Amino acid sequence: EDVSTLVTSKKTTKRGEVVMKPSCVMAYNAAKKGVDFSDQMSSYYTPIRKTLIWYKKVALDLLLGTCVVNALVLHNKYSLNQKKFCMLTFREKILRNLLEGENVGALVQT
């Protein structure tokens, strides 16, 4: 897109003037919202402990955090007949099912 093409944003200055931004900036900000949401959700309940080496912490957090956030989003989107879970409740249900030795489908049915 052309950088010189300005569009109005939802922000205003202290004087009430509408802030203009390049259209490419607005498109970028709209596209990154999903990534920001995923990062935000995975940061709330991190399983990382101080005993791990830093690069193992990063790998563990990226893998587990991303997997749990993706699973929560899919569950809330496609479980039409069931209530939606918040992140904490969803993690608790996953752990409870793993500790009780139930199958994966049990999470959706409980």
C-alpha positions, 0 to 999 in steps of 0.5 A: 500500500501507499505510505502517503495514503492517510486514513482516520483512526479512532484516536483523537488528540487532546484538542479533539482532532482526529489522528490520521495514520498511513493505511499500511499502519492501520492494516498492520495493527489490524493483522497483529491483534490475533498475535497480541491476544495469543501472547496476552492469554498465554502470559497469564498462567505460565508454567515456567519455574526458576529452576529451568535454564532460560532457553528451556523456559522459553521453549517450554513457555512457547510450546505449552502456552501456545498450545493451550491458548490455541486449544482454548480458542478452538474449544470456545469457538466450536463447542456450540452447546457448552459454556465457554471457558476462561483460561484458568478454568480451561487449564484446571480442566486439562490438568484434572483430566490428565491427573485422573487419566481420562481421555481427551474427549472428557474435557469437552463432555464435562 
